[in-house]
Amino acid sequence: MANGATIVDNRFKTSDLYFSAYLKTAGVPLLTTERNDRKVIFVFERVDGIKDLKREYFNRSAKVPALTFVDEIRSLKSLTYLTREDSI
């Protein structure tokens, strides 16, 4: 998949922080994070409609609550720092 997103073993993986925040806001369960060199990879459950969510996000037609989206960005940034610290 484009934009750094892949599907492996019924899991959807991406390193895009903002797209990950959108997926969380849209209700897609975040399963874990992984570290790949200097990047943090967000691993989501592959749910029905995830391709539609991706298309809507990148076509700028997605609709999610703005404040929830901002909260998820903050939450994922914190998780990113924790993931990086855990691997030192």
Secondary structure, 3 states (H helix, E strand, C coil): CCCCEEEECCEEEECCHHHHHHHHHCCCCEEEEEEECCEEEEEEECCCCHHHHHHHHHCCCCCCCHHHHHHHHHHHHHHHHHHHHHCC
